[in-house]
Amino acid sequence: MALVSADRVKETSNTEGVNDIQLNGAVEGYQSFFAGIGLTSECRYCFTNNDDWEVGTGTLSTAELLTRDTVLDSSND
């Protein structure tokens, strides 16, 4: 599956730990993963809570769920 990219995708999430990422909706002025990436598409992601961060590849399983496929790097190693 090819990696899909899109500009101005930004969502909030309260997900902690190693679970799949529950998306809470796009930040004002940005588009959601669903709108920009599309269902079952693989994409690169970066998440932060302003202290910790993670980058990786994931697949949008539903409009609200990003499945972590590969964690490429994180502040938590």
PDB file of N, CA, C and O in Angstrom:
ATOM      1  N   MET A   1       0.850  -1.170   0.000  1.00  0.00           N
ATOM      2  CA  MET A   1       0.000   0.000   0.000  1.00  0.00           C
ATOM      3  C   MET A   1       0.896   1.234   0.000  1.00  0.00           C
ATOM      4  O   MET A   1       1.860   1.305   0.763  1.00  0.00           O
ATOM      5  N   ALA A   2       0.583   2.191  -0.843  1.00  0.00           N
ATOM      6  CA  ALA A   2       1.357   3.423  -0.927  1.00  0.00           C
ATOM      7  C   ALA A   2       0.993   4.366   0.213  1.00  0.00           C
ATOM      8  O   ALA A   2      -0.148   4.397   0.674  1.00  0.00           O
ATOM      9  N   LEU A   3       1.976   5.127   0.654  1.00  0.00           N
ATOM     10  CA  LEU A   3       1.730   6.131   1.679  1.00  0.00           C
ATOM     11  C   LEU A   3       1.001   7.309   1.061  1.00  0.00           C
ATOM     12  O   LEU A   3       1.371   7.782  -0.013  1.00  0.00           O
ATOM     13  N   VAL A   4      -0.036   7.782   1.741  1.00  0.00           N
ATOM     14  CA  VAL A   4      -0.810   8.935   1.302  1.00  0.00           C
ATOM     15  C   VAL A   4      -0.397  10.121   2.166  1.00  0.00           C
ATOM     16  O   VAL A   4      -0.211   9.977   3.374  1.00  0.00           O
ATOM     17  N   SER A   5      -0.255  11.279   1.556  1.00  0.00           N
ATOM     18  CA  SER A   5       0.040  12.486   2.331  1.00  0.00           C
ATOM     19  C   SER A   5      -0.976  13.558   1.988  1.00  0.00           C
ATOM     20  O   SER A   5      -1.561  13.561   0.905  1.00  0.00           O
ATOM     21  N   ALA A   6      -1.173  14.466   2.925  1.00  0.00           N
ATOM     22  CA  ALA A   6      -2.114  15.569   2.722  1.00  0.00           C
ATOM     23  C   ALA A   6      -1.633  16.751   3.546  1.00  0.00           C
ATOM     24  O   ALA A   6      -1.006  16.579   4.591  1.00  0.00           O
ATOM     25  N   ASP A   7      -1.927  17.942   3.072  1.00  0.00           N
ATOM     26  CA  ASP A   7      -1.553  19.169   3.772  1.00  0.00           C
ATOM     27  C   ASP A   7      -2.604  19.524   4.814  1.00  0.00           C
ATOM     28  O   ASP A   7      -3.791  19.238   4.652  1.00  0.00           O
ATOM     29  N   ARG A   8      -2.137  20.155   5.884  1.00  0.00           N
ATOM     30  CA  ARG A   8      -2.985  20.734   6.922  1.00  0.00           C
ATOM     31  C   ARG A   8      -3.944  19.734   7.553  1.00  0.00           C
ATOM     32  O   ARG A   8      -5.140  19.999   7.674  1.00  0.00           O
ATOM     33  N   VAL A   9      -3.408  18.577   7.957  1.00  0.00           N
ATOM     34  CA  VAL A   9      -4.167  17.585   8.718  1.00  0.00           C
ATOM     35  C   VAL A   9      -3.723  17.711  10.172  1.00  0.00           C
ATOM     36  O   VAL A   9      -2.541  17.563  10.484  1.00  0.00           O
ATOM     37  N   LYS A  10      -4.679  17.986  11.058  1.00  0.00           N
ATOM     38  CA  LYS A  10      -4.351  18.116  12.481  1.00  0.00           C
ATOM     39  C   LYS A  10      -5.590  17.808  13.296  1.00  0.00           C
ATOM     40  O   LYS A  10      -6.636  18.434  13.121  1.00  0.00           O
ATOM     41  N   GLU A  11      -5.464  16.831  14.195  1.00  0.00           N
ATOM     42  CA  GLU A  11      -6.575  16.437  15.052  1.00  0.00           C
ATOM     43  C   GLU A  11      -6.122  16.360  16.500  1.00  0.00           C
ATOM     44  O   GLU A  11      -4.929  16.280  16.791  1.00  0.00           O
ATOM     45  N   THR A  12      -7.084  16.385  17.390  1.00  0.00           N
ATOM     46  CA  THR A  12      -6.797  16.182  18.805  1.00  0.00           C
ATOM     47  C   THR A  12      -7.047  14.722  19.156  1.00  0.00           C
ATOM     48  O   THR A  12      -7.771  14.015  18.456  1.00  0.00           O
ATOM     49  N   SER A  13      -6.431  14.281  20.260  1.00  0.00           N
ATOM     50  CA  SER A  13      -6.606  12.921  20.753  1.00  0.00           C
ATOM     51  C   SER A  13      -6.258  12.896  22.233  1.00  0.00           C
ATOM     52  O   SER A  13      -5.396  13.647  22.689  1.00  0.00           O
ATOM     53  N   ASN A  14      -6.931  12.031  22.979  1.00  0.00           N
ATOM     54  CA  ASN A  14      -6.619  11.822  24.390  1.00  0.00           C
ATOM     55  C   ASN A  14      -5.931  10.480  24.601  1.00  0.00           C
ATOM     56  O   ASN A  14      -5.765  10.046  25.740  1.00  0.00           O
ATOM     57  N   THR A  15      -5.528   9.817  23.523  1.00  0.00           N
ATOM     58  CA  THR A  15      -4.927   8.494  23.595  1.00  0.00           C
ATOM     59  C   THR A  15      -3.590   8.550  24.320  1.00  0.00           C
ATOM     60  O   THR A  15      -2.766   9.429  24.065  1.00  0.00           O
ATOM     61  N   GLU A  16      -3.388   7.602  25.226  1.00  0.00           N
ATOM     62  CA  GLU A  16      -2.115   7.444  25.918  1.00  0.00           C
ATOM     63  C   GLU A  16      -1.643   6.011  25.758  1.00  0.00           C
ATOM     64  O   GLU A  16      -2.448   5.115  25.501  1.00  0.00           O
ATOM     65  N   GLY A  17      -0.359   5.791  25.907  1.00  0.00           N
ATOM     66  CA  GLY A  17       0.180   4.439  25.834  1.00  0.00           C
ATOM     67  C   GLY A  17       0.368   3.966  24.413  1.00  0.00           C
ATOM     68  O   GLY A  17       0.599   4.764  23.505  1.00  0.00           O
ATOM     69  N   VAL A  18       0.266   2.652  24.223  1.00  0.00           N
ATOM     70  CA  VAL A  18       0.562   2.041  22.929  1.00  0.00           C
ATOM     71  C   VAL A  18      -0.696   1.631  22.156  1.00  0.00           C
ATOM     72  O   VAL A  18      -0.610   0.900  21.170  1.00  0.00           O
ATOM     73  N   ASN A  19      -1.849   2.099  22.600  1.00  0.00           N
ATOM     74  CA  ASN A  19      -3.104   1.769  21.921  1.00  0.00           C
ATOM     75  C   ASN A  19      -3.196   2.469  20.575  1.00  0.00           C
ATOM     76  O   ASN A  19      -2.462   3.419  20.303  1.00  0.00           O
ATOM     77  N   ASP A  20      -4.117   1.982  19.730  1.00  0.00           N
ATOM     78  CA  ASP A  20      -4.420   2.718  18.510  1.00  0.00           C
ATOM     79  C   ASP A  20      -4.907   4.104  18.900  1.00  0.00           C
ATOM     80  O   ASP A  20      -5.383   4.301  20.019  1.00  0.00           O
ATOM     81  N   ILE A  21      -4.796   5.052  18.006  1.00  0.00           N
ATOM     82  CA  ILE A  21      -5.029   6.452  18.326  1.00  0.00           C
ATOM     83  C   ILE A  21      -6.477   6.837  18.015  1.00  0.00           C
ATOM     84  O   ILE A  21      -6.893   6.855  16.856  1.00  0.00           O
ATOM     85  N   GLN A  22      -7.228   7.140  19.061  1.00  0.00           N
ATOM     86  CA  GLN A  22      -8.607   7.599  18.928  1.00  0.00           C
ATOM     87  C   GLN A  22      -8.574   9.084  18.583  1.00  0.00           C
ATOM     88  O   GLN A  22      -8.095   9.899  19.372  1.00  0.00           O
ATOM     89  N   LEU A  23      -9.082   9.431  17.409  1.00  0.00           N
ATOM     90  CA  LEU A  23      -9.073  10.816  16.936  1.00  0.00           C
ATOM     91  C   LEU A  23     -10.348  11.527  17.378  1.00  0.00           C
ATOM     92  O   LEU A  23     -11.442  10.970  17.292  1.00  0.00           O
ATOM     93  N   ASN A  24     -10.194  12.771  17.854  1.00  0.00           N
ATOM     94  CA  ASN A  24     -11.340  13.521  18.380  1.00  0.00           C
ATOM     95  C   ASN A  24     -11.862  14.590  17.444  1.00  0.00           C
ATOM     96  O   ASN A  24     -12.793  15.310  17.804  1.00  0.00           O
ATOM     97  N   GLY A  25     -11.303  14.718  16.269  1.00  0.00           N
ATOM     98  CA  GLY A  25     -11.786  15.721  15.322  1.00  0.00           C
ATOM     99  C   GLY A  25     -10.711  16.738  14.991  1.00  0.00           C
ATOM    100  O   GLY A  25      -9.752  16.931  15.738  1.00  0.00           O
ATOM    101  N   ALA A  26     -10.896  17.375  13.861  1.00  0.00           N
ATOM    102  CA  ALA A  26      -9.906  18.323  13.356  1.00  0.00           C
ATOM    103  C   ALA A  26      -9.885  19.602  14.188  1.00  0.00           C
ATOM    104  O   ALA A  26     -10.911  20.058  14.693  1.00  0.00           O
ATOM    105  N   VAL A  27      -8.697  20.160  14.314  1.00  0.00           N
ATOM    106  CA  VAL A  27      -8.508  21.464  14.936  1.00  0.00           C
ATOM    107  C   VAL A  27      -9.019  22.511  13.948  1.00  0.00           C
ATOM    108  O   VAL A  27      -8.869  22.349  12.737  1.00  0.00           O
ATOM    109  N   GLU A  28      -9.619  23.579  14.460  1.00  0.00           N
ATOM    110  CA  GLU A  28     -10.166  24.634  13.588  1.00  0.00           C
ATOM    111  C   GLU A  28      -9.080  25.137  12.631  1.00  0.00           C
ATOM    112  O   GLU A  28      -7.961  25.442  13.043  1.00  0.00           O
ATOM    113  N   GLY A  29      -9.436  25.215  11.350  1.00  0.00           N
ATOM    114  CA  GLY A  29      -8.511  25.664  10.321  1.00  0.00           C
ATOM    115  C   GLY A  29      -7.724  24.542   9.666  1.00  0.00           C
ATOM    116  O   GLY A  29      -6.943  24.789   8.747  1.00  0.00           O
ATOM    117  N   TYR A  30      -7.920  23.305  10.129  1.00  0.00           N
ATOM    118  CA  TYR A  30      -7.245  22.133   9.582  1.00  0.00           C
ATOM    119  C   TYR A  30      -8.282  21.118   9.121  1.00  0.00           C
ATOM    120  O   TYR A  30      -9.473  21.270   9.392  1.00  0.00           O
ATOM    121  N   GLN A  31      -7.822  20.078   8.420  1.00  0.00           N
ATOM    122  CA  GLN A  31      -8.729  19.007   8.021  1.00  0.00           C
ATOM    123  C   GLN A  31      -8.441  17.755   8.836  1.00  0.00           C
ATOM    124  O   GLN A  31      -7.354  17.598   9.392  1.00  0.00           O
ATOM    125  N   SER A  32      -9.408  16.884   8.899  1.00  0.00           N
ATOM    126  CA  SER A  32      -9.267  15.630   9.638  1.00  0.00           C
ATOM    127  C   SER A  32      -8.449  14.629   8.820  1.00  0.00           C
ATOM    128  O   SER A  32      -8.250  14.810   7.619  1.00  0.00           O
ATOM    129  N   PHE A  33      -7.977  13.568   9.489  1.00  0.00           N
ATOM    130  CA  PHE A  33      -7.316  12.480   8.776  1.00  0.00           C
ATOM    131  C   PHE A  33      -8.272  11.862   7.762  1.00  0.00           C
ATOM    132  O   PHE A  33      -7.865  11.508   6.656  1.00  0.00           O
ATOM    133  N   PHE A  34      -9.533  11.736   8.135  1.00  0.00           N
ATOM    134  CA  PHE A  34     -10.534  11.160   7.231  1.00  0.00           C
ATOM    135  C   PHE A  34     -10.659  11.991   5.961  1.00  0.00           C
ATOM    136  O   PHE A  34     -10.673  11.436   4.863  1.00  0.00           O
ATOM    137  N   ALA A  35     -10.748  13.311   6.092  1.00  0.00           N
ATOM    138  CA  ALA A  35     -10.892  14.189   4.927  1.00  0.00           C
ATOM    139  C   ALA A  35      -9.612  14.230   4.094  1.00  0.00           C
ATOM    140  O   ALA A  35      -9.676  14.250   2.865  1.00  0.00           O
ATOM    141  N   GLY A  36      -8.461  14.244   4.746  1.00  0.00           N
ATOM    142  CA  GLY A  36      -7.209  14.402   4.022  1.00  0.00           C
ATOM    143  C   GLY A  36      -6.573  13.110   3.556  1.00  0.00           C
ATOM    144  O   GLY A  36      -5.969  13.064   2.485  1.00  0.00           O
ATOM    145  N   ILE A  37      -6.701  12.063   4.346  1.00  0.00           N
ATOM    146  CA  ILE A  37      -6.016  10.800   4.057  1.00  0.00           C
ATOM    147  C   ILE A  37      -6.965   9.757   3.492  1.00  0.00           C
ATOM    148  O   ILE A  37      -6.635   9.089   2.512  1.00  0.00           O
ATOM    149  N   GLY A  38      -8.133   9.610   4.090  1.00  0.00           N
ATOM    150  CA  GLY A  38      -9.113   8.631   3.618  1.00  0.00           C
ATOM    151  C   GLY A  38      -9.001   7.287   4.327  1.00  0.00           C
ATOM    152  O   GLY A  38      -7.938   6.912   4.822  1.00  0.00           O
ATOM    153  N   LEU A  39     -10.109   6.580   4.363  1.00  0.00           N
ATOM    154  CA  LEU A  39     -10.161   5.272   5.034  1.00  0.00           C
ATOM    155  C   LEU A  39      -9.225   4.264   4.387  1.00  0.00           C
ATOM    156  O   LEU A  39      -9.031   4.268   3.171  1.00  0.00           O
ATOM    157  N   THR A  40      -8.659   3.417   5.199  1.00  0.00           N
ATOM    158  CA  THR A  40      -7.756   2.310   4.851  1.00  0.00           C
ATOM    159  C   THR A  40      -6.469   2.786   4.175  1.00  0.00           C
ATOM    160  O   THR A  40      -5.741   1.977   3.600  1.00  0.00           O
ATOM    161  N   SER A  41      -6.183   4.079   4.238  1.00  0.00           N
ATOM    162  CA  SER A  41      -4.952   4.599   3.652  1.00  0.00           C
ATOM    163  C   SER A  41      -3.866   4.689   4.709  1.00  0.00           C
ATOM    164  O   SER A  41      -4.132   5.028   5.862  1.00  0.00           O
ATOM    165  N   GLU A  42      -2.632   4.381   4.305  1.00  0.00           N
ATOM    166  CA  GLU A  42      -1.490   4.484   5.210  1.00  0.00           C
ATOM    167  C   GLU A  42      -0.878   5.876   5.090  1.00  0.00           C
ATOM    168  O   GLU A  42      -0.792   6.438   3.997  1.00  0.00           O
ATOM    169  N   CYS A  43      -0.454   6.423   6.225  1.00  0.00           N
ATOM    170  CA  CYS A  43       0.112   7.760   6.232  1.00  0.00           C
ATOM    171  C   CYS A  43       1.193   7.866   7.303  1.00  0.00           C
ATOM    172  O   CYS A  43       1.285   7.010   8.183  1.00  0.00           O
ATOM    173  N   ARG A  44       1.996   8.895   7.231  1.00  0.00           N
ATOM    174  CA  ARG A  44       2.928   9.234   8.308  1.00  0.00           C
ATOM    175  C   ARG A  44       2.168  10.100   9.289  1.00  0.00           C
ATOM    176  O   ARG A  44       1.281  10.857   8.896  1.00  0.00           O
ATOM    177  N   TYR A  45       2.509   9.995  10.565  1.00  0.00           N
ATOM    178  CA  TYR A  45       1.875  10.835  11.580  1.00  0.00           C
ATOM    179  C   TYR A  45       2.918  11.313  12.579  1.00  0.00           C
ATOM    180  O   TYR A  45       3.991  10.725  12.715  1.00  0.00           O
ATOM    181  N   CYS A  46       2.583  12.378  13.262  1.00  0.00           N
ATOM    182  CA  CYS A  46       3.377  12.893  14.370  1.00  0.00           C
ATOM    183  C   CYS A  46       2.394  13.350  15.432  1.00  0.00           C
ATOM    184  O   CYS A  46       1.501  14.150  15.153  1.00  0.00           O
ATOM    185  N   PHE A  47       2.555  12.845  16.654  1.00  0.00           N
ATOM    186  CA  PHE A  47       1.699  13.245  17.768  1.00  0.00           C
ATOM    187  C   PHE A  47       2.556  13.796  18.885  1.00  0.00           C
ATOM    188  O   PHE A  47       3.667  13.321  19.118  1.00  0.00           O
ATOM    189  N   THR A  48       2.044  14.791  19.570  1.00  0.00           N
ATOM    190  CA  THR A  48       2.738  15.359  20.718  1.00  0.00           C
ATOM    191  C   THR A  48       1.733  15.846  21.750  1.00  0.00           C
ATOM    192  O   THR A  48       0.610  16.223  21.413  1.00  0.00           O
ATOM    193  N   ASN A  49       2.149  15.831  23.003  1.00  0.00           N
ATOM    194  CA  ASN A  49       1.349  16.455  24.065  1.00  0.00           C
ATOM    195  C   ASN A  49       2.110  17.649  24.639  1.00  0.00           C
ATOM    196  O   ASN A  49       1.852  18.089  25.760  1.00  0.00           O
ATOM    197  N   ASN A  50       3.041  18.155  23.857  1.00  0.00           N
ATOM    198  CA  ASN A  50       3.935  19.271  24.188  1.00  0.00           C
ATOM    199  C   ASN A  50       5.077  18.864  25.098  1.00  0.00           C
ATOM    200  O   ASN A  50       5.996  19.657  25.301  1.00  0.00           O
ATOM    201  N   ASP A  51       5.060  17.660  25.655  1.00  0.00           N
ATOM    202  CA  ASP A  51       6.178  17.134  26.434  1.00  0.00           C
ATOM    203  C   ASP A  51       6.779  15.920  25.726  1.00  0.00           C
ATOM    204  O   ASP A  51       7.989  15.862  25.509  1.00  0.00           O
ATOM    205  N   ASP A  52       5.940  14.959  25.369  1.00  0.00           N
ATOM    206  CA  ASP A  52       6.361  13.744  24.680  1.00  0.00           C
ATOM    207  C   ASP A  52       5.878  13.779  23.240  1.00  0.00           C
ATOM    208  O   ASP A  52       4.932  14.499  22.918  1.00  0.00           O
ATOM    209  N   TRP A  53       6.522  13.003  22.368  1.00  0.00           N
ATOM    210  CA  TRP A  53       6.148  12.979  20.962  1.00  0.00           C
ATOM    211  C   TRP A  53       6.402  11.590  20.376  1.00  0.00           C
ATOM    212  O   TRP A  53       7.134  10.778  20.943  1.00  0.00           O
ATOM    213  N   GLU A  54       5.781  11.344  19.234  1.00  0.00           N
ATOM    214  CA  GLU A  54       5.948  10.081  18.514  1.00  0.00           C
ATOM    215  C   GLU A  54       5.716  10.336  17.038  1.00  0.00           C
ATOM    216  O   GLU A  54       4.816  11.093  16.674  1.00  0.00           O
ATOM    217  N   VAL A  55       6.521   9.710  16.180  1.00  0.00           N
ATOM    218  CA  VAL A  55       6.301   9.737  14.736  1.00  0.00           C
ATOM    219  C   VAL A  55       6.257   8.306  14.237  1.00  0.00           C
ATOM    220  O   VAL A  55       6.945   7.435  14.769  1.00  0.00           O
ATOM    221  N   GLY A  56       5.455   8.063  13.222  1.00  0.00           N
ATOM    222  CA  GLY A  56       5.345   6.718  12.695  1.00  0.00           C
ATOM    223  C   GLY A  56       4.479   6.670  11.459  1.00  0.00           C
ATOM    224  O   GLY A  56       4.149   7.695  10.861  1.00  0.00           O
ATOM    225  N   THR A  57       4.115   5.444  11.087  1.00  0.00           N
ATOM    226  CA  THR A  57       3.158   5.236  10.008  1.00  0.00           C
ATOM    227  C   THR A  57       1.935   4.558  10.603  1.00  0.00           C
ATOM    228  O   THR A  57       2.032   3.761  11.536  1.00  0.00           O
ATOM    229  N   GLY A  58       0.790   4.892  10.044  1.00  0.00           N
ATOM    230  CA  GLY A  58      -0.451   4.326  10.528  1.00  0.00           C
ATOM    231  C   GLY A  58      -1.463   4.204   9.416  1.00  0.00           C
ATOM    232  O   GLY A  58      -1.277   4.736   8.322  1.00  0.00           O
ATOM    233  N   THR A  59      -2.545   3.491   9.713  1.00  0.00           N
ATOM    234  CA  THR A  59      -3.632   3.302   8.753  1.00  0.00           C
ATOM    235  C   THR A  59      -4.927   3.770   9.389  1.00  0.00           C
ATOM    236  O   THR A  59      -5.229   3.406  10.526  1.00  0.00           O
ATOM    237  N   LEU A  60      -5.684   4.565   8.676  1.00  0.00           N
ATOM    238  CA  LEU A  60      -6.967   5.051   9.175  1.00  0.00           C
ATOM    239  C   LEU A  60      -7.997   3.929   9.049  1.00  0.00           C
ATOM    240  O   LEU A  60      -8.486   3.642   7.956  1.00  0.00           O
ATOM    241  N   SER A  61      -8.322   3.294  10.186  1.00  0.00           N
ATOM    242  CA  SER A  61      -9.234   2.151  10.204  1.00  0.00           C
ATOM    243  C   SER A  61     -10.689   2.575  10.105  1.00  0.00           C
ATOM    244  O   SER A  61     -11.476   1.959   9.386  1.00  0.00           O
ATOM    245  N   THR A  62     -11.043   3.631  10.830  1.00  0.00           N
ATOM    246  CA  THR A  62     -12.372   4.249  10.760  1.00  0.00           C
ATOM    247  C   THR A  62     -12.131   5.750  10.740  1.00  0.00           C
ATOM    248  O   THR A  62     -10.986   6.192  10.838  1.00  0.00           O
ATOM    249  N   ALA A  63     -13.179   6.531  10.617  1.00  0.00           N
ATOM    250  CA  ALA A  63     -13.023   7.987  10.593  1.00  0.00           C
ATOM    251  C   ALA A  63     -12.419   8.514  11.893  1.00  0.00           C
ATOM    252  O   ALA A  63     -11.874   9.618  11.915  1.00  0.00           O
ATOM    253  N   GLU A  64     -12.508   7.740  12.973  1.00  0.00           N
ATOM    254  CA  GLU A  64     -12.014   8.185  14.280  1.00  0.00           C
ATOM    255  C   GLU A  64     -10.876   7.335  14.845  1.00  0.00           C
ATOM    256  O   GLU A  64     -10.502   7.533  16.001  1.00  0.00           O
ATOM    257  N   LEU A  65     -10.309   6.398  14.079  1.00  0.00           N
ATOM    258  CA  LEU A  65      -9.293   5.509  14.632  1.00  0.00           C
ATOM    259  C   LEU A  65      -8.113   5.357  13.681  1.00  0.00           C
ATOM    260  O   LEU A  65      -8.260   4.885  12.553  1.00  0.00           O
ATOM    261  N   LEU A  66      -6.932   5.768  14.160  1.00  0.00           N
ATOM    262  CA  LEU A  66      -5.691   5.595  13.413  1.00  0.00           C
ATOM    263  C   LEU A  66      -4.923   4.440  14.054  1.00  0.00           C
ATOM    264  O   LEU A  66      -4.515   4.523  15.212  1.00  0.00           O
ATOM    265  N   THR A  67      -4.732   3.374  13.299  1.00  0.00           N
ATOM    266  CA  THR A  67      -4.006   2.208  13.780  1.00  0.00           C
ATOM    267  C   THR A  67      -2.513   2.449  13.600  1.00  0.00           C
ATOM    268  O   THR A  67      -2.057   2.775  12.504  1.00  0.00           O
ATOM    269  N   ARG A  68      -1.749   2.287  14.688  1.00  0.00           N
ATOM    270  CA  ARG A  68      -0.292   2.430  14.598  1.00  0.00           C
ATOM    271  C   ARG A  68       0.260   1.203  13.864  1.00  0.00           C
ATOM    272  O   ARG A  68       0.078   0.073  14.318  1.00  0.00           O
ATOM    273  N   ASP A  69       0.920   1.421  12.751  1.00  0.00           N
ATOM    274  CA  ASP A  69       1.558   0.325  12.019  1.00  0.00           C
ATOM    275  C   ASP A  69       3.018   0.186  12.443  1.00  0.00           C
ATOM    276  O   ASP A  69       3.456  -0.898  12.828  1.00  0.00           O
ATOM    277  N   THR A  70       3.763   1.273  12.374  1.00  0.00           N
ATOM    278  CA  THR A  70       5.176   1.268  12.729  1.00  0.00           C
ATOM    279  C   THR A  70       5.514   2.562  13.450  1.00  0.00           C
ATOM    280  O   THR A  70       5.309   3.647  12.905  1.00  0.00           O
ATOM    281  N   VAL A  71       6.027   2.460  14.663  1.00  0.00           N
ATOM    282  CA  VAL A  71       6.540   3.635  15.365  1.00  0.00           C
ATOM    283  C   VAL A  71       7.979   3.819  14.904  1.00  0.00           C
ATOM    284  O   VAL A  71       8.816   2.940  15.106  1.00  0.00           O
ATOM    285  N   LEU A  72       8.266   4.954  14.289  1.00  0.00           N
ATOM    286  CA  LEU A  72       9.597   5.197  13.749  1.00  0.00           C
ATOM    287  C   LEU A  72      10.537   5.805  14.786  1.00  0.00           C
ATOM    288  O   LEU A  72      11.730   5.503  14.801  1.00  0.00           O
ATOM    289  N   ASP A  73       9.998   6.660  15.650  1.00  0.00           N
ATOM    290  CA  ASP A  73      10.809   7.288  16.680  1.00  0.00           C
ATOM    291  C   ASP A  73       9.870   7.898  17.721  1.00  0.00           C
ATOM    292  O   ASP A  73       8.713   8.191  17.420  1.00  0.00           O
ATOM    293  N   SER A  74      10.367   8.088  18.939  1.00  0.00           N
ATOM    294  CA  SER A  74       9.573   8.730  19.966  1.00  0.00           C
ATOM    295  C   SER A  74      10.481   9.261  21.056  1.00  0.00           C
ATOM    296  O   SER A  74      11.649   8.882  21.147  1.00  0.00           O
ATOM    297  N   SER A  75       9.947  10.124  21.865  1.00  0.00           N
ATOM    298  CA  SER A  75      10.696  10.640  23.007  1.00  0.00           C
ATOM    299  C   SER A  75      10.704   9.635  24.144  1.00  0.00           C
ATOM    300  O   SER A  75      11.444   9.807  25.112  1.00  0.00           O
ATOM    301  N   ASN A  76       9.896   8.588  24.044  1.00  0.00           N
ATOM    302  CA  ASN A  76       9.740   7.595  25.093  1.00  0.00           C
ATOM    303  C   ASN A  76      10.509   6.308  24.835  1.00  0.00           C
ATOM    304  O   ASN A  76      10.627   5.464  25.724  1.00  0.00           O
ATOM    305  N   ASP A  77      11.028   6.155  23.632  1.00  0.00           N
ATOM    306  CA  ASP A  77      11.738   4.935  23.218  1.00  0.00           C
ATOM    307  C   ASP A  77      11.219   3.733  23.928  1.00  0.00           C
ATOM    308  O   ASP A  77      11.703   2.624  23.700  1.00  0.00           O
TER     309      ASP A  77
END
